[in-house]
């Protein structure tokens, strides 16, 4: 089962990276083509701004998940950096779990919003595609972000528990050997 999750996690990571790279390259290509068309042919691409807007939304939400996976998101660590290593693990794990729960809640609200946009049947002005398709990237990106925050939080708490268990076992052995030395 663990192997399946690792495979799925690796697949999602590669898909996120490919989507980010593809979106950024498409933004650059679209922008360059629009500038060249405007100045060389006096004809700009009618959908250029709209496509770039959609791609920036995609990069934002996919990038959020990718950053959470890599632990590269913006964090305030002034308080936790002052803590001892074990307590830092506990604090970081708790913060990641709470962040994951908050992002999961945002996922729910984003999903509801996409449903409302779909019911209205709104289309994008230039490309005439349903806006709900474009906005669907928000709950998907938030969902994968929540999974990553929860995964990192659980791993940190697991490491905290393992260190605490090892420390307690070590303390118990030292106490036991001290008692044995007193008996001799």
Secondary structure, DSSP 8 states (H G I E B T S, - for coil): -HHHHHHHHHHHHHHHHHHHHHHHHHHHHHHHHHHHHHHHSS---TTHHHHHHHHHHHHHHHHHHHHHHHT-S----TTGGGS-HHHHHHHHHHHHHHHHHHHHHHHHHHHHHHHHHHHHT-B-TTT--BHHHHHHHHHHHHHHHHHHHHHHHHHHHHHHHHHHHHHHHHHHHHHHHHHHHHH-
